[in-house]
Amino acid sequence: MKFVGPIIIVEDIQRSRHFYESVLKQKVTLDFGVNVTFEGNLAIHLKAHFEERANLKGHHQIVFGSNSLDLNFETEDIESLYERLKTVHVEFIHEIEEQPWGQRVMRFYDPDRHLVTAGEAMDGVVIRLYNEGLALEEIVSKTAMPRDFIEKALSREVSQ
């Protein structure tokens, strides 16, 4: 069996498509009207249609905002994403915070109150920590990333 990706249920397919496509900059790969798939295989599915197809009507309730699933994204520019999210008035769980392993992340809700985490790409974390003066071994210790990952990230930074 092969996992193909998460499907999140949404009340308004156009509102959610706009949020993921325009705000979070996800590229649509398939659009069937009642469900939309983005690169990386995240899919959104209209609640009314999903309930019917999954035989959920009258049996099980779809609950939004349960915080039981976290959609995890990485970005090369967390500050720009943060500013874009502020302009569309998302509900932040917390704004940008540095995690113990050095990655800066923020958590917020999408339009249907699905929990979303957006964090710096880890190679960017490595480069930021290096530029802040941490030695290679300190970066290994702080991030728990493999030494070869850190060396590759730093070598790409030096070659640019």
Chimera marker file (.cmm) of the C-alpha trace (Angstrom):
<marker_set name="trace">
<marker id="1" x="0.000" y="0.000" z="0.000" r="1" g="1" b="0" radius="0.5"/>
<marker id="2" x="1.187" y="3.524" z="-0.811" r="1" g="1" b="0" radius="0.5"/>
<marker id="3" x="0.157" y="6.686" z="1.025" r="1" g="1" b="0" radius="0.5"/>
<marker id="4" x="-0.844" y="9.339" z="-1.512" r="1" g="1" b="0" radius="0.5"/>
<marker id="5" x="-1.547" y="12.376" z="0.674" r="1" g="1" b="0" radius="0.5"/>
<marker id="6" x="-3.961" y="14.043" z="3.090" r="1" g="1" b="0" radius="0.5"/>
<marker id="7" x="-7.451" y="15.203" z="2.175" r="1" g="1" b="0" radius="0.5"/>
<marker id="8" x="-8.890" y="17.950" z="4.325" r="1" g="1" b="0" radius="0.5"/>
<marker id="9" x="-12.595" y="18.650" z="4.353" r="1" g="1" b="0" radius="0.5"/>
<marker id="10" x="-13.695" y="22.244" z="3.727" r="1" g="1" b="0" radius="0.5"/>
<marker id="11" x="-16.981" y="24.162" z="3.861" r="1" g="1" b="0" radius="0.5"/>
<marker id="12" x="-16.261" y="26.425" z="0.868" r="1" g="1" b="0" radius="0.5"/>
<marker id="13" x="-14.024" y="24.964" z="-1.836" r="1" g="1" b="0" radius="0.5"/>
<marker id="14" x="-13.364" y="28.316" z="-3.563" r="1" g="1" b="0" radius="0.5"/>
<marker id="15" x="-12.432" y="30.078" z="-0.315" r="1" g="1" b="0" radius="0.5"/>
<marker id="16" x="-10.072" y="27.257" z="0.646" r="1" g="1" b="0" radius="0.5"/>
<marker id="17" x="-8.571" y="26.987" z="-2.834" r="1" g="1" b="0" radius="0.5"/>
<marker id="18" x="-7.886" y="30.732" z="-2.757" r="1" g="1" b="0" radius="0.5"/>
<marker id="19" x="-6.240" y="30.430" z="0.667" r="1" g="1" b="0" radius="0.5"/>
<marker id="20" x="-3.937" y="27.551" z="-0.280" r="1" g="1" b="0" radius="0.5"/>
<marker id="21" x="-3.223" y="28.780" z="-3.803" r="1" g="1" b="0" radius="0.5"/>
<marker id="22" x="-2.926" y="32.545" z="-3.304" r="1" g="1" b="0" radius="0.5"/>
<marker id="23" x="-1.904" y="32.921" z="0.330" r="1" g="1" b="0" radius="0.5"/>
<marker id="24" x="0.210" y="29.788" z="0.903" r="1" g="1" b="0" radius="0.5"/>
<marker id="25" x="1.359" y="29.706" z="-2.755" r="1" g="1" b="0" radius="0.5"/>
<marker id="26" x="0.460" y="26.053" z="-3.409" r="1" g="1" b="0" radius="0.5"/>
<marker id="27" x="0.191" y="25.046" z="-7.065" r="1" g="1" b="0" radius="0.5"/>
<marker id="28" x="-3.027" y="23.323" z="-8.173" r="1" g="1" b="0" radius="0.5"/>
<marker id="29" x="-2.430" y="20.082" z="-10.060" r="1" g="1" b="0" radius="0.5"/>
<marker id="30" x="-6.043" y="18.839" z="-10.337" r="1" g="1" b="0" radius="0.5"/>
<marker id="31" x="-9.390" y="20.598" z="-9.958" r="1" g="1" b="0" radius="0.5"/>
<marker id="32" x="-12.585" y="18.555" z="-10.052" r="1" g="1" b="0" radius="0.5"/>
<marker id="33" x="-14.799" y="21.318" z="-8.704" r="1" g="1" b="0" radius="0.5"/>
<marker id="34" x="-15.695" y="19.523" z="-5.460" r="1" g="1" b="0" radius="0.5"/>
<marker id="35" x="-12.086" y="18.570" z="-4.741" r="1" g="1" b="0" radius="0.5"/>
<marker id="36" x="-8.767" y="20.172" z="-5.575" r="1" g="1" b="0" radius="0.5"/>
<marker id="37" x="-5.275" y="18.680" z="-5.338" r="1" g="1" b="0" radius="0.5"/>
<marker id="38" x="-2.081" y="20.703" z="-4.937" r="1" g="1" b="0" radius="0.5"/>
<marker id="39" x="1.556" y="19.797" z="-5.609" r="1" g="1" b="0" radius="0.5"/>
<marker id="40" x="2.713" y="17.536" z="-2.806" r="1" g="1" b="0" radius="0.5"/>
<marker id="41" x="-0.716" y="15.841" z="-2.895" r="1" g="1" b="0" radius="0.5"/>
<marker id="42" x="-2.488" y="17.934" z="-0.285" r="1" g="1" b="0" radius="0.5"/>
<marker id="43" x="-6.144" y="17.872" z="-1.334" r="1" g="1" b="0" radius="0.5"/>
<marker id="44" x="-9.200" y="19.817" z="-0.245" r="1" g="1" b="0" radius="0.5"/>
<marker id="45" x="-12.671" y="18.295" z="-0.576" r="1" g="1" b="0" radius="0.5"/>
<marker id="46" x="-16.047" y="19.987" z="-0.269" r="1" g="1" b="0" radius="0.5"/>
<marker id="47" x="-17.751" y="18.827" z="2.947" r="1" g="1" b="0" radius="0.5"/>
<marker id="48" x="-21.215" y="18.171" z="1.467" r="1" g="1" b="0" radius="0.5"/>
<marker id="49" x="-19.772" y="16.087" z="-1.369" r="1" g="1" b="0" radius="0.5"/>
<marker id="50" x="-17.351" y="14.200" z="0.881" r="1" g="1" b="0" radius="0.5"/>
<marker id="51" x="-20.092" y="13.336" z="3.387" r="1" g="1" b="0" radius="0.5"/>
<marker id="52" x="-22.178" y="11.880" z="0.580" r="1" g="1" b="0" radius="0.5"/>
<marker id="53" x="-19.332" y="9.905" z="-1.038" r="1" g="1" b="0" radius="0.5"/>
<marker id="54" x="-18.040" y="8.569" z="2.285" r="1" g="1" b="0" radius="0.5"/>
<marker id="55" x="-21.565" y="7.700" z="3.519" r="1" g="1" b="0" radius="0.5"/>
<marker id="56" x="-21.118" y="9.924" z="6.567" r="1" g="1" b="0" radius="0.5"/>
<marker id="57" x="-24.455" y="11.765" z="6.512" r="1" g="1" b="0" radius="0.5"/>
<marker id="58" x="-26.382" y="10.953" z="9.661" r="1" g="1" b="0" radius="0.5"/>
<marker id="59" x="-23.649" y="8.689" z="11.010" r="1" g="1" b="0" radius="0.5"/>
<marker id="60" x="-20.581" y="10.710" z="11.816" r="1" g="1" b="0" radius="0.5"/>
<marker id="61" x="-20.032" y="14.417" z="12.232" r="1" g="1" b="0" radius="0.5"/>
<marker id="62" x="-17.118" y="16.259" z="10.632" r="1" g="1" b="0" radius="0.5"/>
<marker id="63" x="-15.627" y="18.538" z="13.283" r="1" g="1" b="0" radius="0.5"/>
<marker id="64" x="-13.602" y="21.578" z="12.273" r="1" g="1" b="0" radius="0.5"/>
<marker id="65" x="-11.014" y="23.057" z="14.623" r="1" g="1" b="0" radius="0.5"/>
<marker id="66" x="-10.285" y="19.846" z="16.504" r="1" g="1" b="0" radius="0.5"/>
<marker id="67" x="-6.494" y="20.390" z="16.364" r="1" g="1" b="0" radius="0.5"/>
<marker id="68" x="-6.068" y="16.687" z="15.650" r="1" g="1" b="0" radius="0.5"/>
<marker id="69" x="-4.166" y="17.218" z="12.394" r="1" g="1" b="0" radius="0.5"/>
<marker id="70" x="-1.314" y="19.595" z="11.619" r="1" g="1" b="0" radius="0.5"/>
<marker id="71" x="-0.557" y="20.591" z="8.028" r="1" g="1" b="0" radius="0.5"/>
<marker id="72" x="3.185" y="21.219" z="8.057" r="1" g="1" b="0" radius="0.5"/>
<marker id="73" x="4.827" y="23.552" z="5.521" r="1" g="1" b="0" radius="0.5"/>
<marker id="74" x="8.357" y="24.888" z="5.128" r="1" g="1" b="0" radius="0.5"/>
<marker id="75" x="9.319" y="28.195" z="3.556" r="1" g="1" b="0" radius="0.5"/>
<marker id="76" x="12.485" y="29.963" z="2.508" r="1" g="1" b="0" radius="0.5"/>
<marker id="77" x="11.102" y="33.314" z="3.705" r="1" g="1" b="0" radius="0.5"/>
<marker id="78" x="9.075" y="33.027" z="6.890" r="1" g="1" b="0" radius="0.5"/>
<marker id="79" x="8.888" y="36.793" z="7.421" r="1" g="1" b="0" radius="0.5"/>
<marker id="80" x="7.204" y="37.409" z="4.040" r="1" g="1" b="0" radius="0.5"/>
<marker id="81" x="4.733" y="34.608" z="4.693" r="1" g="1" b="0" radius="0.5"/>
<marker id="82" x="3.993" y="36.054" z="8.134" r="1" g="1" b="0" radius="0.5"/>
<marker id="83" x="3.280" y="39.489" z="6.616" r="1" g="1" b="0" radius="0.5"/>
<marker id="84" x="1.035" y="37.931" z="3.934" r="1" g="1" b="0" radius="0.5"/>
<marker id="85" x="-0.902" y="35.990" z="6.594" r="1" g="1" b="0" radius="0.5"/>
<marker id="86" x="-1.427" y="39.163" z="8.619" r="1" g="1" b="0" radius="0.5"/>
<marker id="87" x="-2.968" y="40.907" z="5.599" r="1" g="1" b="0" radius="0.5"/>
<marker id="88" x="-5.617" y="38.164" z="5.252" r="1" g="1" b="0" radius="0.5"/>
<marker id="89" x="-6.288" y="38.190" z="9.005" r="1" g="1" b="0" radius="0.5"/>
<marker id="90" x="-5.618" y="34.544" z="9.792" r="1" g="1" b="0" radius="0.5"/>
<marker id="91" x="-6.106" y="33.451" z="13.370" r="1" g="1" b="0" radius="0.5"/>
<marker id="92" x="-2.631" y="32.819" z="14.744" r="1" g="1" b="0" radius="0.5"/>
<marker id="93" x="-2.127" y="30.207" z="17.416" r="1" g="1" b="0" radius="0.5"/>
<marker id="94" x="1.273" y="31.811" z="17.838" r="1" g="1" b="0" radius="0.5"/>
<marker id="95" x="3.351" y="34.107" z="15.702" r="1" g="1" b="0" radius="0.5"/>
<marker id="96" x="6.966" y="33.334" z="14.711" r="1" g="1" b="0" radius="0.5"/>
<marker id="97" x="8.785" y="31.566" z="17.550" r="1" g="1" b="0" radius="0.5"/>
<marker id="98" x="12.105" y="29.755" z="17.578" r="1" g="1" b="0" radius="0.5"/>
<marker id="99" x="11.792" y="26.096" z="18.508" r="1" g="1" b="0" radius="0.5"/>
<marker id="100" x="14.424" y="24.374" z="20.702" r="1" g="1" b="0" radius="0.5"/>
<marker id="101" x="16.074" y="22.886" z="17.568" r="1" g="1" b="0" radius="0.5"/>
<marker id="102" x="16.530" y="26.377" z="16.074" r="1" g="1" b="0" radius="0.5"/>
<marker id="103" x="13.734" y="26.376" z="13.475" r="1" g="1" b="0" radius="0.5"/>
<marker id="104" x="11.475" y="29.429" z="13.513" r="1" g="1" b="0" radius="0.5"/>
<marker id="105" x="7.815" y="28.469" z="13.091" r="1" g="1" b="0" radius="0.5"/>
<marker id="106" x="4.341" y="29.922" z="13.378" r="1" g="1" b="0" radius="0.5"/>
<marker id="107" x="1.019" y="28.179" z="13.774" r="1" g="1" b="0" radius="0.5"/>
<marker id="108" x="-2.349" y="29.378" z="12.547" r="1" g="1" b="0" radius="0.5"/>
<marker id="109" x="-5.719" y="28.195" z="11.294" r="1" g="1" b="0" radius="0.5"/>
<marker id="110" x="-6.856" y="27.944" z="7.706" r="1" g="1" b="0" radius="0.5"/>
<marker id="111" x="-10.386" y="29.155" z="6.828" r="1" g="1" b="0" radius="0.5"/>
<marker id="112" x="-11.931" y="25.915" z="8.181" r="1" g="1" b="0" radius="0.5"/>
<marker id="113" x="-9.825" y="25.964" z="11.360" r="1" g="1" b="0" radius="0.5"/>
<marker id="114" x="-7.424" y="23.249" z="10.230" r="1" g="1" b="0" radius="0.5"/>
<marker id="115" x="-4.170" y="23.669" z="12.142" r="1" g="1" b="0" radius="0.5"/>
<marker id="116" x="-1.279" y="24.804" z="9.926" r="1" g="1" b="0" radius="0.5"/>
<marker id="117" x="2.390" y="25.032" z="10.884" r="1" g="1" b="0" radius="0.5"/>
<marker id="118" x="4.785" y="27.003" z="8.693" r="1" g="1" b="0" radius="0.5"/>
<marker id="119" x="8.467" y="26.900" z="9.492" r="1" g="1" b="0" radius="0.5"/>
<marker id="120" x="11.801" y="27.800" z="8.019" r="1" g="1" b="0" radius="0.5"/>
<marker id="121" x="13.282" y="25.174" z="5.718" r="1" g="1" b="0" radius="0.5"/>
<marker id="122" x="15.891" y="23.327" z="7.762" r="1" g="1" b="0" radius="0.5"/>
<marker id="123" x="18.745" y="24.100" z="5.377" r="1" g="1" b="0" radius="0.5"/>
<marker id="124" x="17.890" y="27.762" z="5.901" r="1" g="1" b="0" radius="0.5"/>
<marker id="125" x="17.964" y="27.216" z="9.674" r="1" g="1" b="0" radius="0.5"/>
<marker id="126" x="21.458" y="25.770" z="9.376" r="1" g="1" b="0" radius="0.5"/>
<marker id="127" x="22.671" y="28.744" z="7.347" r="1" g="1" b="0" radius="0.5"/>
<marker id="128" x="21.046" y="31.250" z="9.733" r="1" g="1" b="0" radius="0.5"/>
<marker id="129" x="22.642" y="29.584" z="12.770" r="1" g="1" b="0" radius="0.5"/>
<marker id="130" x="26.025" y="29.543" z="11.041" r="1" g="1" b="0" radius="0.5"/>
<marker id="131" x="25.683" y="33.237" z="10.152" r="1" g="1" b="0" radius="0.5"/>
<marker id="132" x="24.792" y="33.918" z="13.805" r="1" g="1" b="0" radius="0.5"/>
<marker id="133" x="28.203" y="32.507" z="14.752" r="1" g="1" b="0" radius="0.5"/>
<marker id="134" x="27.465" y="28.905" z="15.734" r="1" g="1" b="0" radius="0.5"/>
<marker id="135" x="30.204" y="26.422" z="14.859" r="1" g="1" b="0" radius="0.5"/>
<marker id="136" x="29.416" y="23.264" z="12.890" r="1" g="1" b="0" radius="0.5"/>
<marker id="137" x="29.325" y="21.036" z="15.984" r="1" g="1" b="0" radius="0.5"/>
<marker id="138" x="27.057" y="23.497" z="17.785" r="1" g="1" b="0" radius="0.5"/>
<marker id="139" x="24.652" y="23.426" z="14.835" r="1" g="1" b="0" radius="0.5"/>
<marker id="140" x="24.677" y="19.601" z="14.846" r="1" g="1" b="0" radius="0.5"/>
<marker id="141" x="23.934" y="19.621" z="18.570" r="1" g="1" b="0" radius="0.5"/>
<marker id="142" x="21.195" y="22.272" z="18.423" r="1" g="1" b="0" radius="0.5"/>
<marker id="143" x="19.324" y="21.046" z="15.334" r="1" g="1" b="0" radius="0.5"/>
<marker id="144" x="19.910" y="17.278" z="15.696" r="1" g="1" b="0" radius="0.5"/>
<marker id="145" x="20.338" y="17.278" z="11.916" r="1" g="1" b="0" radius="0.5"/>
<marker id="146" x="22.929" y="14.869" z="10.477" r="1" g="1" b="0" radius="0.5"/>
<marker id="147" x="26.383" y="16.358" z="10.039" r="1" g="1" b="0" radius="0.5"/>
<marker id="148" x="26.364" y="15.645" z="6.284" r="1" g="1" b="0" radius="0.5"/>
<marker id="149" x="23.055" y="17.551" z="5.889" r="1" g="1" b="0" radius="0.5"/>
<marker id="150" x="24.592" y="20.562" z="7.631" r="1" g="1" b="0" radius="0.5"/>
<marker id="151" x="27.807" y="20.377" z="5.611" r="1" g="1" b="0" radius="0.5"/>
<marker id="152" x="25.812" y="20.225" z="2.340" r="1" g="1" b="0" radius="0.5"/>
<marker id="153" x="23.649" y="23.188" z="3.360" r="1" g="1" b="0" radius="0.5"/>
<marker id="154" x="26.720" y="25.228" z="4.260" r="1" g="1" b="0" radius="0.5"/>
<marker id="155" x="28.598" y="24.258" z="1.086" r="1" g="1" b="0" radius="0.5"/>
<marker id="156" x="25.626" y="25.377" z="-1.052" r="1" g="1" b="0" radius="0.5"/>
<marker id="157" x="25.619" y="28.710" z="0.815" r="1" g="1" b="0" radius="0.5"/>
<marker id="158" x="29.367" y="29.221" z="0.268" r="1" g="1" b="0" radius="0.5"/>
<marker id="159" x="29.122" y="28.381" z="-3.466" r="1" g="1" b="0" radius="0.5"/>
<marker id="160" x="26.419" y="31.018" z="-4.063" r="1" g="1" b="0" radius="0.5"/>
<link id1="1" id2="2" r="1" g="1" b="0" radius="0.2"/>
<link id1="2" id2="3" r="1" g="1" b="0" radius="0.2"/>
<link id1="3" id2="4" r="1" g="1" b="0" radius="0.2"/>
<link id1="4" id2="5" r="1" g="1" b="0" radius="0.2"/>
<link id1="5" id2="6" r="1" g="1" b="0" radius="0.2"/>
<link id1="6" id2="7" r="1" g="1" b="0" radius="0.2"/>
<link id1="7" id2="8" r="1" g="1" b="0" radius="0.2"/>
<link id1="8" id2="9" r="1" g="1" b="0" radius="0.2"/>
<link id1="9" id2="10" r="1" g="1" b="0" radius="0.2"/>
<link id1="10" id2="11" r="1" g="1" b="0" radius="0.2"/>
<link id1="11" id2="12" r="1" g="1" b="0" radius="0.2"/>
<link id1="12" id2="13" r="1" g="1" b="0" radius="0.2"/>
<link id1="13" id2="14" r="1" g="1" b="0" radius="0.2"/>
<link id1="14" id2="15" r="1" g="1" b="0" radius="0.2"/>
<link id1="15" id2="16" r="1" g="1" b="0" radius="0.2"/>
<link id1="16" id2="17" r="1" g="1" b="0" radius="0.2"/>
<link id1="17" id2="18" r="1" g="1" b="0" radius="0.2"/>
<link id1="18" id2="19" r="1" g="1" b="0" radius="0.2"/>
<link id1="19" id2="20" r="1" g="1" b="0" radius="0.2"/>
<link id1="20" id2="21" r="1" g="1" b="0" radius="0.2"/>
<link id1="21" id2="22" r="1" g="1" b="0" radius="0.2"/>
<link id1="22" id2="23" r="1" g="1" b="0" radius="0.2"/>
<link id1="23" id2="24" r="1" g="1" b="0" radius="0.2"/>
<link id1="24" id2="25" r="1" g="1" b="0" radius="0.2"/>
<link id1="25" id2="26" r="1" g="1" b="0" radius="0.2"/>
<link id1="26" id2="27" r="1" g="1" b="0" radius="0.2"/>
<link id1="27" id2="28" r="1" g="1" b="0" radius="0.2"/>
<link id1="28" id2="29" r="1" g="1" b="0" radius="0.2"/>
<link id1="29" id2="30" r="1" g="1" b="0" radius="0.2"/>
<link id1="30" id2="31" r="1" g="1" b="0" radius="0.2"/>
<link id1="31" id2="32" r="1" g="1" b="0" radius="0.2"/>
<link id1="32" id2="33" r="1" g="1" b="0" radius="0.2"/>
<link id1="33" id2="34" r="1" g="1" b="0" radius="0.2"/>
<link id1="34" id2="35" r="1" g="1" b="0" radius="0.2"/>
<link id1="35" id2="36" r="1" g="1" b="0" radius="0.2"/>
<link id1="36" id2="37" r="1" g="1" b="0" radius="0.2"/>
<link id1="37" id2="38" r="1" g="1" b="0" radius="0.2"/>
<link id1="38" id2="39" r="1" g="1" b="0" radius="0.2"/>
<link id1="39" id2="40" r="1" g="1" b="0" radius="0.2"/>
<link id1="40" id2="41" r="1" g="1" b="0" radius="0.2"/>
<link id1="41" id2="42" r="1" g="1" b="0" radius="0.2"/>
<link id1="42" id2="43" r="1" g="1" b="0" radius="0.2"/>
<link id1="43" id2="44" r="1" g="1" b="0" radius="0.2"/>
<link id1="44" id2="45" r="1" g="1" b="0" radius="0.2"/>
<link id1="45" id2="46" r="1" g="1" b="0" radius="0.2"/>
<link id1="46" id2="47" r="1" g="1" b="0" radius="0.2"/>
<link id1="47" id2="48" r="1" g="1" b="0" radius="0.2"/>
<link id1="48" id2="49" r="1" g="1" b="0" radius="0.2"/>
<link id1="49" id2="50" r="1" g="1" b="0" radius="0.2"/>
<link id1="50" id2="51" r="1" g="1" b="0" radius="0.2"/>
<link id1="51" id2="52" r="1" g="1" b="0" radius="0.2"/>
<link id1="52" id2="53" r="1" g="1" b="0" radius="0.2"/>
<link id1="53" id2="54" r="1" g="1" b="0" radius="0.2"/>
<link id1="54" id2="55" r="1" g="1" b="0" radius="0.2"/>
<link id1="55" id2="56" r="1" g="1" b="0" radius="0.2"/>
<link id1="56" id2="57" r="1" g="1" b="0" radius="0.2"/>
<link id1="57" id2="58" r="1" g="1" b="0" radius="0.2"/>
<link id1="58" id2="59" r="1" g="1" b="0" radius="0.2"/>
<link id1="59" id2="60" r="1" g="1" b="0" radius="0.2"/>
<link id1="60" id2="61" r="1" g="1" b="0" radius="0.2"/>
<link id1="61" id2="62" r="1" g="1" b="0" radius="0.2"/>
<link id1="62" id2="63" r="1" g="1" b="0" radius="0.2"/>
<link id1="63" id2="64" r="1" g="1" b="0" radius="0.2"/>
<link id1="64" id2="65" r="1" g="1" b="0" radius="0.2"/>
<link id1="65" id2="66" r="1" g="1" b="0" radius="0.2"/>
<link id1="66" id2="67" r="1" g="1" b="0" radius="0.2"/>
<link id1="67" id2="68" r="1" g="1" b="0" radius="0.2"/>
<link id1="68" id2="69" r="1" g="1" b="0" radius="0.2"/>
<link id1="69" id2="70" r="1" g="1" b="0" radius="0.2"/>
<link id1="70" id2="71" r="1" g="1" b="0" radius="0.2"/>
<link id1="71" id2="72" r="1" g="1" b="0" radius="0.2"/>
<link id1="72" id2="73" r="1" g="1" b="0" radius="0.2"/>
<link id1="73" id2="74" r="1" g="1" b="0" radius="0.2"/>
<link id1="74" id2="75" r="1" g="1" b="0" radius="0.2"/>
<link id1="75" id2="76" r="1" g="1" b="0" radius="0.2"/>
<link id1="76" id2="77" r="1" g="1" b="0" radius="0.2"/>
<link id1="77" id2="78" r="1" g="1" b="0" radius="0.2"/>
<link id1="78" id2="79" r="1" g="1" b="0" radius="0.2"/>
<link id1="79" id2="80" r="1" g="1" b="0" radius="0.2"/>
<link id1="80" id2="81" r="1" g="1" b="0" radius="0.2"/>
<link id1="81" id2="82" r="1" g="1" b="0" radius="0.2"/>
<link id1="82" id2="83" r="1" g="1" b="0" radius="0.2"/>
<link id1="83" id2="84" r="1" g="1" b="0" radius="0.2"/>
<link id1="84" id2="85" r="1" g="1" b="0" radius="0.2"/>
<link id1="85" id2="86" r="1" g="1" b="0" radius="0.2"/>
<link id1="86" id2="87" r="1" g="1" b="0" radius="0.2"/>
<link id1="87" id2="88" r="1" g="1" b="0" radius="0.2"/>
<link id1="88" id2="89" r="1" g="1" b="0" radius="0.2"/>
<link id1="89" id2="90" r="1" g="1" b="0" radius="0.2"/>
<link id1="90" id2="91" r="1" g="1" b="0" radius="0.2"/>
<link id1="91" id2="92" r="1" g="1" b="0" radius="0.2"/>
<link id1="92" id2="93" r="1" g="1" b="0" radius="0.2"/>
<link id1="93" id2="94" r="1" g="1" b="0" radius="0.2"/>
<link id1="94" id2="95" r="1" g="1" b="0" radius="0.2"/>
<link id1="95" id2="96" r="1" g="1" b="0" radius="0.2"/>
<link id1="96" id2="97" r="1" g="1" b="0" radius="0.2"/>
<link id1="97" id2="98" r="1" g="1" b="0" radius="0.2"/>
<link id1="98" id2="99" r="1" g="1" b="0" radius="0.2"/>
<link id1="99" id2="100" r="1" g="1" b="0" radius="0.2"/>
<link id1="100" id2="101" r="1" g="1" b="0" radius="0.2"/>
<link id1="101" id2="102" r="1" g="1" b="0" radius="0.2"/>
<link id1="102" id2="103" r="1" g="1" b="0" radius="0.2"/>
<link id1="103" id2="104" r="1" g="1" b="0" radius="0.2"/>
<link id1="104" id2="105" r="1" g="1" b="0" radius="0.2"/>
<link id1="105" id2="106" r="1" g="1" b="0" radius="0.2"/>
<link id1="106" id2="107" r="1" g="1" b="0" radius="0.2"/>
<link id1="107" id2="108" r="1" g="1" b="0" radius="0.2"/>
<link id1="108" id2="109" r="1" g="1" b="0" radius="0.2"/>
<link id1="109" id2="110" r="1" g="1" b="0" radius="0.2"/>
<link id1="110" id2="111" r="1" g="1" b="0" radius="0.2"/>
<link id1="111" id2="112" r="1" g="1" b="0" radius="0.2"/>
<link id1="112" id2="113" r="1" g="1" b="0" radius="0.2"/>
<link id1="113" id2="114" r="1" g="1" b="0" radius="0.2"/>
<link id1="114" id2="115" r="1" g="1" b="0" radius="0.2"/>
<link id1="115" id2="116" r="1" g="1" b="0" radius="0.2"/>
<link id1="116" id2="117" r="1" g="1" b="0" radius="0.2"/>
<link id1="117" id2="118" r="1" g="1" b="0" radius="0.2"/>
<link id1="118" id2="119" r="1" g="1" b="0" radius="0.2"/>
<link id1="119" id2="120" r="1" g="1" b="0" radius="0.2"/>
<link id1="120" id2="121" r="1" g="1" b="0" radius="0.2"/>
<link id1="121" id2="122" r="1" g="1" b="0" radius="0.2"/>
<link id1="122" id2="123" r="1" g="1" b="0" radius="0.2"/>
<link id1="123" id2="124" r="1" g="1" b="0" radius="0.2"/>
<link id1="124" id2="125" r="1" g="1" b="0" radius="0.2"/>
<link id1="125" id2="126" r="1" g="1" b="0" radius="0.2"/>
<link id1="126" id2="127" r="1" g="1" b="0" radius="0.2"/>
<link id1="127" id2="128" r="1" g="1" b="0" radius="0.2"/>
<link id1="128" id2="129" r="1" g="1" b="0" radius="0.2"/>
<link id1="129" id2="130" r="1" g="1" b="0" radius="0.2"/>
<link id1="130" id2="131" r="1" g="1" b="0" radius="0.2"/>
<link id1="131" id2="132" r="1" g="1" b="0" radius="0.2"/>
<link id1="132" id2="133" r="1" g="1" b="0" radius="0.2"/>
<link id1="133" id2="134" r="1" g="1" b="0" radius="0.2"/>
<link id1="134" id2="135" r="1" g="1" b="0" radius="0.2"/>
<link id1="135" id2="136" r="1" g="1" b="0" radius="0.2"/>
<link id1="136" id2="137" r="1" g="1" b="0" radius="0.2"/>
<link id1="137" id2="138" r="1" g="1" b="0" radius="0.2"/>
<link id1="138" id2="139" r="1" g="1" b="0" radius="0.2"/>
<link id1="139" id2="140" r="1" g="1" b="0" radius="0.2"/>
<link id1="140" id2="141" r="1" g="1" b="0" radius="0.2"/>
<link id1="141" id2="142" r="1" g="1" b="0" radius="0.2"/>
<link id1="142" id2="143" r="1" g="1" b="0" radius="0.2"/>
<link id1="143" id2="144" r="1" g="1" b="0" radius="0.2"/>
<link id1="144" id2="145" r="1" g="1" b="0" radius="0.2"/>
<link id1="145" id2="146" r="1" g="1" b="0" radius="0.2"/>
<link id1="146" id2="147" r="1" g="1" b="0" radius="0.2"/>
<link id1="147" id2="148" r="1" g="1" b="0" radius="0.2"/>
<link id1="148" id2="149" r="1" g="1" b="0" radius="0.2"/>
<link id1="149" id2="150" r="1" g="1" b="0" radius="0.2"/>
<link id1="150" id2="151" r="1" g="1" b="0" radius="0.2"/>
<link id1="151" id2="152" r="1" g="1" b="0" radius="0.2"/>
<link id1="152" id2="153" r="1" g="1" b="0" radius="0.2"/>
<link id1="153" id2="154" r="1" g="1" b="0" radius="0.2"/>
<link id1="154" id2="155" r="1" g="1" b="0" radius="0.2"/>
<link id1="155" id2="156" r="1" g="1" b="0" radius="0.2"/>
<link id1="156" id2="157" r="1" g="1" b="0" radius="0.2"/>
<link id1="157" id2="158" r="1" g="1" b="0" radius="0.2"/>
<link id1="158" id2="159" r="1" g="1" b="0" radius="0.2"/>
<link id1="159" id2="160" r="1" g="1" b="0" radius="0.2"/>
</marker_set>
